[in-house]
């Protein structure tokens, strides 16, 4: 089982990348492998939002 955490944000309304009404949403995807976990994440992204980062919990833990 692979668990991925992600952050989604609203897509800016124009090419400047500035969105005065920016919203974010934290998501979690689980799957038998990385591809399945990513698919589970993508299914949760609301319309008008995009994934801005994805990480595997503990993957960067040096201990």
Secondary structure, DSSP 8 states (H G I E B T S, - for coil): -EEEEEEEEE--SSTT---TT--EEEEEEEESSHHHHHHHHHHH--TTEEEEEEE-TTTT---
